[in-house]
Amino acid sequence: MRKITVFCLIFALIGCMACRQKKEEGGDFKVSDVHNPQTANGISDKESKNMPVITFETTNYDFGEVVQGEKLTYAFKFKNTGKSNLIIFSSEATCGCTTSTPPKAPIRPGEEGEITVTFDSKSQMGKVTKRILVAANTYPTENILTITANVSKIQ
């Protein structure tokens, strides 16, 4: 315990000496003395200009009327409209009835890709909305895709 107390006192003394030296050199600390290249959103302006940008044709798709038990697939098409390679880390659905398959290879600037989403209506009924969370090296890092369907029983 004594070693910790001594360490804290030495650390505080060094900090006070640095403040005193700064004051002798021309006054108090100013905000301009601190250099932080990050903006409030976590990335600098320079970084944001060179980042990949994922631009979807649409982020919502409605399958319409569906008979319970059908498996439906839709491909969300997108384009990398940014200035560096787009890497999709994952695409996760909100439940087990929906799966998604993102591209594995990086998407170069100007190139297109798609995320294939499959919805199994076997255990669903009525108006259904499912979300797919897409994580990529973009800002923001997460994008949400949504599918909807109106599931009815087999008659």
CNS distance restraints for C-alpha pairs under 8 A (distance, minus, plus):
assign (resid   1 and name CA) (resid   5 and name CA) 6.45 0.50 0.50
assign (resid   2 and name CA) (resid   6 and name CA) 6.24 0.50 0.50
assign (resid   3 and name CA) (resid   7 and name CA) 6.09 0.50 0.50
assign (resid   4 and name CA) (resid   8 and name CA) 6.18 0.50 0.50
assign (resid   5 and name CA) (resid   9 and name CA) 6.27 0.50 0.50
assign (resid   6 and name CA) (resid  10 and name CA) 6.23 0.50 0.50
assign (resid   7 and name CA) (resid  11 and name CA) 6.15 0.50 0.50
assign (resid   8 and name CA) (resid  12 and name CA) 6.14 0.50 0.50
assign (resid   9 and name CA) (resid  13 and name CA) 6.11 0.50 0.50
assign (resid  10 and name CA) (resid  14 and name CA) 6.24 0.50 0.50
assign (resid  11 and name CA) (resid  15 and name CA) 6.31 0.50 0.50
assign (resid  12 and name CA) (resid  16 and name CA) 6.23 0.50 0.50
assign (resid  13 and name CA) (resid  17 and name CA) 6.23 0.50 0.50
assign (resid  14 and name CA) (resid  18 and name CA) 6.33 0.50 0.50
assign (resid  15 and name CA) (resid  19 and name CA) 6.39 0.50 0.50
assign (resid  16 and name CA) (resid  20 and name CA) 6.14 0.50 0.50
assign (resid  17 and name CA) (resid  21 and name CA) 6.13 0.50 0.50
assign (resid  18 and name CA) (resid  22 and name CA) 6.20 0.50 0.50
assign (resid  19 and name CA) (resid  23 and name CA) 6.19 0.50 0.50
assign (resid  20 and name CA) (resid  24 and name CA) 6.25 0.50 0.50
assign (resid  21 and name CA) (resid  25 and name CA) 6.33 0.50 0.50
assign (resid  22 and name CA) (resid  26 and name CA) 6.72 0.50 0.50
assign (resid  22 and name CA) (resid  27 and name CA) 6.60 0.50 0.50
assign (resid  22 and name CA) (resid  28 and name CA) 6.85 0.50 0.50
assign (resid  22 and name CA) (resid  29 and name CA) 7.28 0.50 0.50
assign (resid  23 and name CA) (resid  27 and name CA) 4.18 0.50 0.50
assign (resid  23 and name CA) (resid  28 and name CA) 5.23 0.50 0.50
assign (resid  23 and name CA) (resid  29 and name CA) 7.60 0.50 0.50
assign (resid  29 and name CA) (resid  33 and name CA) 6.44 0.50 0.50
assign (resid  30 and name CA) (resid  34 and name CA) 7.56 0.50 0.50
assign (resid  37 and name CA) (resid  43 and name CA) 7.89 0.50 0.50
assign (resid  37 and name CA) (resid  44 and name CA) 5.83 0.50 0.50
assign (resid  38 and name CA) (resid  42 and name CA) 5.49 0.50 0.50
assign (resid  38 and name CA) (resid  43 and name CA) 5.08 0.50 0.50
assign (resid  38 and name CA) (resid  44 and name CA) 4.68 0.50 0.50
assign (resid  39 and name CA) (resid  43 and name CA) 5.58 0.50 0.50
assign (resid  39 and name CA) (resid  44 and name CA) 5.33 0.50 0.50
assign (resid  39 and name CA) (resid  45 and name CA) 7.47 0.50 0.50
assign (resid  43 and name CA) (resid  47 and name CA) 6.25 0.50 0.50
assign (resid  43 and name CA) (resid  48 and name CA) 6.45 0.50 0.50
assign (resid  44 and name CA) (resid  48 and name CA) 6.22 0.50 0.50
assign (resid  45 and name CA) (resid  49 and name CA) 6.39 0.50 0.50
assign (resid  46 and name CA) (resid  50 and name CA) 6.93 0.50 0.50
assign (resid  47 and name CA) (resid  51 and name CA) 6.34 0.50 0.50
assign (resid  48 and name CA) (resid 139 and name CA) 7.65 0.50 0.50
assign (resid  49 and name CA) (resid  82 and name CA) 7.98 0.50 0.50
assign (resid  49 and name CA) (resid  83 and name CA) 7.50 0.50 0.50
assign (resid  50 and name CA) (resid  82 and name CA) 6.85 0.50 0.50
assign (resid  50 and name CA) (resid  83 and name CA) 5.07 0.50 0.50
assign (resid  50 and name CA) (resid  84 and name CA) 6.21 0.50 0.50
assign (resid  51 and name CA) (resid  82 and name CA) 5.84 0.50 0.50
assign (resid  51 and name CA) (resid  83 and name CA) 5.84 0.50 0.50
assign (resid  51 and name CA) (resid  84 and name CA) 5.66 0.50 0.50
assign (resid  51 and name CA) (resid 137 and name CA) 7.82 0.50 0.50
assign (resid  51 and name CA) (resid 138 and name CA) 6.40 0.50 0.50
assign (resid  51 and name CA) (resid 139 and name CA) 7.71 0.50 0.50
assign (resid  52 and name CA) (resid  80 and name CA) 6.28 0.50 0.50
assign (resid  52 and name CA) (resid  81 and name CA) 6.74 0.50 0.50
assign (resid  52 and name CA) (resid  82 and name CA) 3.97 0.50 0.50
assign (resid  52 and name CA) (resid  83 and name CA) 5.53 0.50 0.50
assign (resid  52 and name CA) (resid  84 and name CA) 4.96 0.50 0.50
assign (resid  52 and name CA) (resid  85 and name CA) 5.97 0.50 0.50
assign (resid  52 and name CA) (resid  86 and name CA) 5.27 0.50 0.50
assign (resid  52 and name CA) (resid 109 and name CA) 7.20 0.50 0.50
assign (resid  52 and name CA) (resid 137 and name CA) 7.01 0.50 0.50
assign (resid  52 and name CA) (resid 138 and name CA) 5.60 0.50 0.50
assign (resid  53 and name CA) (resid  80 and name CA) 5.41 0.50 0.50
assign (resid  53 and name CA) (resid  81 and name CA) 5.17 0.50 0.50
assign (resid  53 and name CA) (resid  82 and name CA) 4.36 0.50 0.50
assign (resid  53 and name CA) (resid  83 and name CA) 7.76 0.50 0.50
assign (resid  53 and name CA) (resid  86 and name CA) 7.29 0.50 0.50
assign (resid  53 and name CA) (resid 138 and name CA) 5.81 0.50 0.50
assign (resid  53 and name CA) (resid 139 and name CA) 7.45 0.50 0.50
assign (resid  54 and name CA) (resid  78 and name CA) 6.49 0.50 0.50
assign (resid  54 and name CA) (resid  79 and name CA) 5.92 0.50 0.50
assign (resid  54 and name CA) (resid  80 and name CA) 4.96 0.50 0.50
assign (resid  54 and name CA) (resid  81 and name CA) 6.36 0.50 0.50
assign (resid  54 and name CA) (resid  82 and name CA) 7.38 0.50 0.50
assign (resid  54 and name CA) (resid  86 and name CA) 7.44 0.50 0.50
assign (resid  54 and name CA) (resid 138 and name CA) 7.07 0.50 0.50
assign (resid  55 and name CA) (resid  78 and name CA) 5.32 0.50 0.50
assign (resid  55 and name CA) (resid  79 and name CA) 5.26 0.50 0.50
assign (resid  55 and name CA) (resid  80 and name CA) 6.32 0.50 0.50
assign (resid  55 and name CA) (resid  81 and name CA) 6.52 0.50 0.50
assign (resid  56 and name CA) (resid  76 and name CA) 7.07 0.50 0.50
assign (resid  56 and name CA) (resid  77 and name CA) 5.90 0.50 0.50
assign (resid  56 and name CA) (resid  78 and name CA) 4.10 0.50 0.50
assign (resid  56 and name CA) (resid  79 and name CA) 6.49 0.50 0.50
assign (resid  57 and name CA) (resid  76 and name CA) 7.31 0.50 0.50
assign (resid  57 and name CA) (resid  77 and name CA) 5.87 0.50 0.50
assign (resid  57 and name CA) (resid  78 and name CA) 5.84 0.50 0.50
assign (resid  58 and name CA) (resid  76 and name CA) 6.99 0.50 0.50
assign (resid  58 and name CA) (resid  77 and name CA) 7.59 0.50 0.50
assign (resid  59 and name CA) (resid  76 and name CA) 7.22 0.50 0.50
assign (resid  59 and name CA) (resid 144 and name CA) 7.05 0.50 0.50
assign (resid  59 and name CA) (resid 145 and name CA) 4.75 0.50 0.50
assign (resid  59 and name CA) (resid 146 and name CA) 6.16 0.50 0.50
assign (resid  60 and name CA) (resid 145 and name CA) 5.96 0.50 0.50
assign (resid  60 and name CA) (resid 146 and name CA) 4.69 0.50 0.50
assign (resid  60 and name CA) (resid 147 and name CA) 5.75 0.50 0.50
assign (resid  60 and name CA) (resid 148 and name CA) 7.92 0.50 0.50
assign (resid  61 and name CA) (resid  74 and name CA) 7.95 0.50 0.50
assign (resid  61 and name CA) (resid 146 and name CA) 6.37 0.50 0.50
assign (resid  61 and name CA) (resid 147 and name CA) 4.83 0.50 0.50
assign (resid  61 and name CA) (resid 148 and name CA) 6.40 0.50 0.50
assign (resid  62 and name CA) (resid 147 and name CA) 5.67 0.50 0.50
assign (resid  62 and name CA) (resid 148 and name CA) 4.69 0.50 0.50
assign (resid  62 and name CA) (resid 149 and name CA) 5.76 0.50 0.50
assign (resid  63 and name CA) (resid  72 and name CA) 7.82 0.50 0.50
assign (resid  63 and name CA) (resid 147 and name CA) 7.33 0.50 0.50
assign (resid  63 and name CA) (resid 148 and name CA) 6.14 0.50 0.50
assign (resid  63 and name CA) (resid 149 and name CA) 4.99 0.50 0.50
assign (resid  63 and name CA) (resid 150 and name CA) 7.68 0.50 0.50
assign (resid  64 and name CA) (resid 148 and name CA) 7.35 0.50 0.50
assign (resid  64 and name CA) (resid 149 and name CA) 5.05 0.50 0.50
assign (resid  64 and name CA) (resid 150 and name CA) 5.80 0.50 0.50
assign (resid  65 and name CA) (resid 149 and name CA) 6.24 0.50 0.50
assign (resid  65 and name CA) (resid 150 and name CA) 4.91 0.50 0.50
assign (resid  65 and name CA) (resid 151 and name CA) 6.15 0.50 0.50
assign (resid  65 and name CA) (resid 152 and name CA) 7.41 0.50 0.50
assign (resid  66 and name CA) (resid  70 and name CA) 6.97 0.50 0.50
assign (resid  66 and name CA) (resid 121 and name CA) 7.78 0.50 0.50
assign (resid  66 and name CA) (resid 149 and name CA) 6.52 0.50 0.50
assign (resid  66 and name CA) (resid 150 and name CA) 5.84 0.50 0.50
assign (resid  66 and name CA) (resid 151 and name CA) 4.73 0.50 0.50
assign (resid  66 and name CA) (resid 152 and name CA) 6.24 0.50 0.50
assign (resid  67 and name CA) (resid 121 and name CA) 7.66 0.50 0.50
assign (resid  67 and name CA) (resid 151 and name CA) 5.64 0.50 0.50
assign (resid  67 and name CA) (resid 152 and name CA) 5.14 0.50 0.50
assign (resid  67 and name CA) (resid 153 and name CA) 5.89 0.50 0.50
assign (resid  67 and name CA) (resid 154 and name CA) 5.98 0.50 0.50
assign (resid  68 and name CA) (resid 121 and name CA) 5.30 0.50 0.50
assign (resid  68 and name CA) (resid 122 and name CA) 5.42 0.50 0.50
assign (resid  68 and name CA) (resid 123 and name CA) 7.43 0.50 0.50
assign (resid  68 and name CA) (resid 124 and name CA) 6.79 0.50 0.50
assign (resid  68 and name CA) (resid 125 and name CA) 7.03 0.50 0.50
assign (resid  68 and name CA) (resid 151 and name CA) 5.63 0.50 0.50
assign (resid  68 and name CA) (resid 152 and name CA) 5.56 0.50 0.50
assign (resid  68 and name CA) (resid 153 and name CA) 5.20 0.50 0.50
assign (resid  68 and name CA) (resid 154 and name CA) 6.32 0.50 0.50
assign (resid  69 and name CA) (resid 120 and name CA) 6.71 0.50 0.50
assign (resid  69 and name CA) (resid 121 and name CA) 4.99 0.50 0.50
assign (resid  69 and name CA) (resid 122 and name CA) 3.81 0.50 0.50
assign (resid  69 and name CA) (resid 123 and name CA) 7.35 0.50 0.50
assign (resid  70 and name CA) (resid 120 and name CA) 6.15 0.50 0.50
assign (resid  70 and name CA) (resid 121 and name CA) 5.54 0.50 0.50
assign (resid  70 and name CA) (resid 122 and name CA) 6.61 0.50 0.50
assign (resid  71 and name CA) (resid 118 and name CA) 6.77 0.50 0.50
assign (resid  71 and name CA) (resid 119 and name CA) 5.61 0.50 0.50
assign (resid  71 and name CA) (resid 120 and name CA) 4.43 0.50 0.50
assign (resid  71 and name CA) (resid 121 and name CA) 6.23 0.50 0.50
assign (resid  71 and name CA) (resid 122 and name CA) 7.89 0.50 0.50
assign (resid  72 and name CA) (resid 118 and name CA) 5.54 0.50 0.50
assign (resid  72 and name CA) (resid 119 and name CA) 5.18 0.50 0.50
assign (resid  72 and name CA) (resid 120 and name CA) 6.53 0.50 0.50
assign (resid  73 and name CA) (resid 116 and name CA) 6.93 0.50 0.50
assign (resid  73 and name CA) (resid 117 and name CA) 5.56 0.50 0.50
assign (resid  73 and name CA) (resid 118 and name CA) 4.30 0.50 0.50
assign (resid  73 and name CA) (resid 119 and name CA) 6.31 0.50 0.50
assign (resid  74 and name CA) (resid 116 and name CA) 5.82 0.50 0.50
assign (resid  74 and name CA) (resid 117 and name CA) 5.36 0.50 0.50
assign (resid  74 and name CA) (resid 118 and name CA) 6.58 0.50 0.50
assign (resid  75 and name CA) (resid 114 and name CA) 5.88 0.50 0.50
assign (resid  75 and name CA) (resid 115 and name CA) 5.50 0.50 0.50
assign (resid  75 and name CA) (resid 116 and name CA) 4.23 0.50 0.50
assign (resid  75 and name CA) (resid 117 and name CA) 6.09 0.50 0.50
assign (resid  76 and name CA) (resid 114 and name CA) 5.33 0.50 0.50
assign (resid  76 and name CA) (resid 115 and name CA) 5.17 0.50 0.50
assign (resid  76 and name CA) (resid 116 and name CA) 6.27 0.50 0.50
assign (resid  76 and name CA) (resid 117 and name CA) 7.57 0.50 0.50
assign (resid  77 and name CA) (resid 112 and name CA) 7.27 0.50 0.50
assign (resid  77 and name CA) (resid 113 and name CA) 5.90 0.50 0.50
assign (resid  77 and name CA) (resid 114 and name CA) 4.30 0.50 0.50
assign (resid  77 and name CA) (resid 115 and name CA) 6.63 0.50 0.50
assign (resid  78 and name CA) (resid 112 and name CA) 5.68 0.50 0.50
assign (resid  78 and name CA) (resid 113 and name CA) 5.49 0.50 0.50
assign (resid  78 and name CA) (resid 114 and name CA) 5.84 0.50 0.50
assign (resid  79 and name CA) (resid 110 and name CA) 6.49 0.50 0.50
assign (resid  79 and name CA) (resid 111 and name CA) 5.81 0.50 0.50
assign (resid  79 and name CA) (resid 112 and name CA) 4.23 0.50 0.50
assign (resid  79 and name CA) (resid 113 and name CA) 6.25 0.50 0.50
assign (resid  80 and name CA) (resid  85 and name CA) 7.76 0.50 0.50
assign (resid  80 and name CA) (resid  86 and name CA) 6.45 0.50 0.50
assign (resid  80 and name CA) (resid 107 and name CA) 6.63 0.50 0.50
assign (resid  80 and name CA) (resid 108 and name CA) 6.72 0.50 0.50
assign (resid  80 and name CA) (resid 109 and name CA) 5.18 0.50 0.50
assign (resid  80 and name CA) (resid 110 and name CA) 5.39 0.50 0.50
assign (resid  80 and name CA) (resid 111 and name CA) 5.83 0.50 0.50
assign (resid  80 and name CA) (resid 112 and name CA) 6.35 0.50 0.50
assign (resid  81 and name CA) (resid 109 and name CA) 5.98 0.50 0.50
assign (resid  81 and name CA) (resid 110 and name CA) 5.64 0.50 0.50
assign (resid  82 and name CA) (resid 109 and name CA) 5.74 0.50 0.50
assign (resid  82 and name CA) (resid 110 and name CA) 7.53 0.50 0.50
assign (resid  83 and name CA) (resid 109 and name CA) 5.53 0.50 0.50
assign (resid  84 and name CA) (resid 108 and name CA) 6.57 0.50 0.50
assign (resid  84 and name CA) (resid 109 and name CA) 5.72 0.50 0.50
assign (resid  85 and name CA) (resid 106 and name CA) 5.89 0.50 0.50
assign (resid  85 and name CA) (resid 107 and name CA) 5.50 0.50 0.50
assign (resid  85 and name CA) (resid 108 and name CA) 4.55 0.50 0.50
assign (resid  85 and name CA) (resid 109 and name CA) 5.94 0.50 0.50
assign (resid  86 and name CA) (resid 106 and name CA) 5.46 0.50 0.50
assign (resid  86 and name CA) (resid 107 and name CA) 4.92 0.50 0.50
assign (resid  86 and name CA) (resid 108 and name CA) 6.30 0.50 0.50
assign (resid  86 and name CA) (resid 109 and name CA) 7.47 0.50 0.50
assign (resid  86 and name CA) (resid 136 and name CA) 7.14 0.50 0.50
assign (resid  86 and name CA) (resid 137 and name CA) 6.35 0.50 0.50
assign (resid  86 and name CA) (resid 138 and name CA) 7.40 0.50 0.50
assign (resid  87 and name CA) (resid 105 and name CA) 7.28 0.50 0.50
assign (resid  87 and name CA) (resid 106 and name CA) 4.88 0.50 0.50
assign (resid  87 and name CA) (resid 107 and name CA) 6.56 0.50 0.50
assign (resid  87 and name CA) (resid 136 and name CA) 5.61 0.50 0.50
assign (resid  87 and name CA) (resid 137 and name CA) 5.77 0.50 0.50
assign (resid  88 and name CA) (resid 102 and name CA) 6.89 0.50 0.50
assign (resid  88 and name CA) (resid 103 and name CA) 7.14 0.50 0.50
assign (resid  88 and name CA) (resid 104 and name CA) 7.38 0.50 0.50
assign (resid  88 and name CA) (resid 106 and name CA) 7.46 0.50 0.50
assign (resid  88 and name CA) (resid 134 and name CA) 7.24 0.50 0.50
assign (resid  88 and name CA) (resid 135 and name CA) 5.98 0.50 0.50
assign (resid  88 and name CA) (resid 136 and name CA) 4.23 0.50 0.50
assign (resid  88 and name CA) (resid 137 and name CA) 6.77 0.50 0.50
assign (resid  89 and name CA) (resid 134 and name CA) 7.76 0.50 0.50
assign (resid  89 and name CA) (resid 135 and name CA) 5.50 0.50 0.50
assign (resid  89 and name CA) (resid 136 and name CA) 5.31 0.50 0.50
assign (resid  89 and name CA) (resid 137 and name CA) 7.66 0.50 0.50
assign (resid  90 and name CA) (resid 102 and name CA) 6.97 0.50 0.50
assign (resid  90 and name CA) (resid 133 and name CA) 7.93 0.50 0.50
assign (resid  90 and name CA) (resid 134 and name CA) 5.86 0.50 0.50
assign (resid  90 and name CA) (resid 135 and name CA) 5.29 0.50 0.50
assign (resid  90 and name CA) (resid 136 and name CA) 7.18 0.50 0.50
assign (resid  91 and name CA) (resid 100 and name CA) 6.21 0.50 0.50
assign (resid  91 and name CA) (resid 101 and name CA) 7.00 0.50 0.50
assign (resid  91 and name CA) (resid 102 and name CA) 6.38 0.50 0.50
assign (resid  91 and name CA) (resid 132 and name CA) 6.27 0.50 0.50
assign (resid  91 and name CA) (resid 133 and name CA) 5.41 0.50 0.50
assign (resid  91 and name CA) (resid 134 and name CA) 4.30 0.50 0.50
assign (resid  91 and name CA) (resid 135 and name CA) 6.27 0.50 0.50
assign (resid  92 and name CA) (resid  99 and name CA) 7.38 0.50 0.50
assign (resid  92 and name CA) (resid 100 and name CA) 6.79 0.50 0.50
assign (resid  92 and name CA) (resid 132 and name CA) 5.38 0.50 0.50
assign (resid  92 and name CA) (resid 133 and name CA) 5.19 0.50 0.50
assign (resid  92 and name CA) (resid 134 and name CA) 6.60 0.50 0.50
assign (resid  93 and name CA) (resid  98 and name CA) 5.84 0.50 0.50
assign (resid  93 and name CA) (resid  99 and name CA) 6.07 0.50 0.50
assign (resid  93 and name CA) (resid 100 and name CA) 6.92 0.50 0.50
assign (resid  93 and name CA) (resid 130 and name CA) 7.24 0.50 0.50
assign (resid  93 and name CA) (resid 131 and name CA) 5.83 0.50 0.50
assign (resid  93 and name CA) (resid 132 and name CA) 4.24 0.50 0.50
assign (resid  93 and name CA) (resid 133 and name CA) 6.30 0.50 0.50
assign (resid  94 and name CA) (resid  98 and name CA) 7.52 0.50 0.50
assign (resid  94 and name CA) (resid 130 and name CA) 6.36 0.50 0.50
assign (resid  94 and name CA) (resid 131 and name CA) 5.65 0.50 0.50
assign (resid  94 and name CA) (resid 132 and name CA) 6.27 0.50 0.50
assign (resid  94 and name CA) (resid 133 and name CA) 7.81 0.50 0.50
assign (resid  95 and name CA) (resid 130 and name CA) 7.55 0.50 0.50
assign (resid  97 and name CA) (resid 119 and name CA) 5.93 0.50 0.50
assign (resid  97 and name CA) (resid 120 and name CA) 5.16 0.50 0.50
assign (resid  97 and name CA) (resid 121 and name CA) 7.03 0.50 0.50
assign (resid  97 and name CA) (resid 123 and name CA) 7.83 0.50 0.50
assign (resid  98 and name CA) (resid 117 and name CA) 6.98 0.50 0.50
assign (resid  98 and name CA) (resid 118 and name CA) 5.60 0.50 0.50
assign (resid  98 and name CA) (resid 119 and name CA) 4.52 0.50 0.50
assign (resid  98 and name CA) (resid 120 and name CA) 6.27 0.50 0.50
assign (resid  98 and name CA) (resid 130 and name CA) 7.51 0.50 0.50
assign (resid  99 and name CA) (resid 117 and name CA) 5.70 0.50 0.50
assign (resid  99 and name CA) (resid 118 and name CA) 5.27 0.50 0.50
assign (resid  99 and name CA) (resid 119 and name CA) 6.69 0.50 0.50
assign (resid 100 and name CA) (resid 115 and name CA) 6.60 0.50 0.50
assign (resid 100 and name CA) (resid 116 and name CA) 5.44 0.50 0.50
assign (resid 100 and name CA) (resid 117 and name CA) 4.29 0.50 0.50
assign (resid 100 and name CA) (resid 118 and name CA) 6.26 0.50 0.50
assign (resid 100 and name CA) (resid 132 and name CA) 7.61 0.50 0.50
assign (resid 101 and name CA) (resid 115 and name CA) 5.53 0.50 0.50
assign (resid 101 and name CA) (resid 116 and name CA) 5.12 0.50 0.50
assign (resid 101 and name CA) (resid 117 and name CA) 6.52 0.50 0.50
assign (resid 102 and name CA) (resid 114 and name CA) 6.77 0.50 0.50
assign (resid 102 and name CA) (resid 115 and name CA) 4.54 0.50 0.50
assign (resid 102 and name CA) (resid 116 and name CA) 6.64 0.50 0.50
assign (resid 103 and name CA) (resid 113 and name CA) 6.94 0.50 0.50
assign (resid 103 and name CA) (resid 114 and name CA) 6.83 0.50 0.50
assign (resid 103 and name CA) (resid 115 and name CA) 6.68 0.50 0.50
assign (resid 107 and name CA) (resid 111 and name CA) 6.00 0.50 0.50
assign (resid 107 and name CA) (resid 112 and name CA) 6.95 0.50 0.50
assign (resid 107 and name CA) (resid 113 and name CA) 7.05 0.50 0.50
assign (resid 121 and name CA) (resid 125 and name CA) 7.67 0.50 0.50
assign (resid 121 and name CA) (resid 151 and name CA) 6.93 0.50 0.50
assign (resid 124 and name CA) (resid 128 and name CA) 7.33 0.50 0.50
assign (resid 124 and name CA) (resid 151 and name CA) 6.56 0.50 0.50
assign (resid 125 and name CA) (resid 150 and name CA) 7.41 0.50 0.50
assign (resid 125 and name CA) (resid 151 and name CA) 4.93 0.50 0.50
assign (resid 125 and name CA) (resid 152 and name CA) 5.99 0.50 0.50
assign (resid 125 and name CA) (resid 153 and name CA) 7.46 0.50 0.50
assign (resid 126 and name CA) (resid 149 and name CA) 7.93 0.50 0.50
assign (resid 126 and name CA) (resid 150 and name CA) 5.22 0.50 0.50
assign (resid 126 and name CA) (resid 151 and name CA) 4.80 0.50 0.50
assign (resid 126 and name CA) (resid 152 and name CA) 6.11 0.50 0.50
assign (resid 127 and name CA) (resid 148 and name CA) 7.29 0.50 0.50
assign (resid 127 and name CA) (resid 149 and name CA) 5.88 0.50 0.50
assign (resid 127 and name CA) (resid 150 and name CA) 4.35 0.50 0.50
assign (resid 127 and name CA) (resid 151 and name CA) 6.31 0.50 0.50
assign (resid 128 and name CA) (resid 148 and name CA) 5.44 0.50 0.50
assign (resid 128 and name CA) (resid 149 and name CA) 5.28 0.50 0.50
assign (resid 128 and name CA) (resid 150 and name CA) 6.08 0.50 0.50
assign (resid 128 and name CA) (resid 151 and name CA) 7.19 0.50 0.50
assign (resid 129 and name CA) (resid 146 and name CA) 6.94 0.50 0.50
assign (resid 129 and name CA) (resid 147 and name CA) 5.80 0.50 0.50
assign (resid 129 and name CA) (resid 148 and name CA) 4.40 0.50 0.50
assign (resid 129 and name CA) (resid 149 and name CA) 6.75 0.50 0.50
assign (resid 130 and name CA) (resid 146 and name CA) 5.73 0.50 0.50
assign (resid 130 and name CA) (resid 147 and name CA) 5.35 0.50 0.50
assign (resid 130 and name CA) (resid 148 and name CA) 6.34 0.50 0.50
assign (resid 131 and name CA) (resid 144 and name CA) 6.48 0.50 0.50
assign (resid 131 and name CA) (resid 145 and name CA) 5.62 0.50 0.50
assign (resid 131 and name CA) (resid 146 and name CA) 4.51 0.50 0.50
assign (resid 131 and name CA) (resid 147 and name CA) 6.46 0.50 0.50
assign (resid 132 and name CA) (resid 144 and name CA) 5.67 0.50 0.50
assign (resid 132 and name CA) (resid 145 and name CA) 5.00 0.50 0.50
assign (resid 132 and name CA) (resid 146 and name CA) 6.27 0.50 0.50
assign (resid 133 and name CA) (resid 142 and name CA) 6.53 0.50 0.50
assign (resid 133 and name CA) (resid 143 and name CA) 5.93 0.50 0.50
assign (resid 133 and name CA) (resid 144 and name CA) 4.82 0.50 0.50
assign (resid 133 and name CA) (resid 145 and name CA) 6.52 0.50 0.50
assign (resid 134 and name CA) (resid 142 and name CA) 5.48 0.50 0.50
assign (resid 134 and name CA) (resid 143 and name CA) 5.08 0.50 0.50
assign (resid 134 and name CA) (resid 144 and name CA) 6.11 0.50 0.50
assign (resid 134 and name CA) (resid 145 and name CA) 7.49 0.50 0.50
assign (resid 135 and name CA) (resid 141 and name CA) 5.58 0.50 0.50
assign (resid 135 and name CA) (resid 142 and name CA) 4.63 0.50 0.50
assign (resid 135 and name CA) (resid 143 and name CA) 6.64 0.50 0.50
assign (resid 136 and name CA) (resid 141 and name CA) 5.34 0.50 0.50
assign (resid 136 and name CA) (resid 142 and name CA) 6.48 0.50 0.50
assign (resid 137 and name CA) (resid 141 and name CA) 5.85 0.50 0.50
assign (resid 138 and name CA) (resid 142 and name CA) 7.67 0.50 0.50
